[in-house]
């Protein structure tokens, strides 16, 4: 069995592994406590990111809009 890396676990989490690699990781997760703990931490982070409703501060949006308007007016003045 080849060593399973953190990158492999991320690909597995996002269902981007080959069929062979998926079977290999699934089997390893059943028998390797350390690997399973690492995967569970990744999974918890993934779930927390997907649950959060994050939006930028109003000031940040205003700054971006002001910057875009400035650039737009500079383009039209050329």
C-alpha angles and dihedrals in degrees: 000000000000123000113269112224132204087253090056090053092051091051089048091050091053091043092244099128126106118256091255093049091046091056091046093051094043090053093046092050089057094054108027113073095189092050091047091052090050091050092047090054090051090047093050091050091047092051093047091052092051094047097050119095101209124178131174122256115266090243091058093051091047091050092051093048092048091049092049092049091050092050091046092053090048090054092050092049093059 
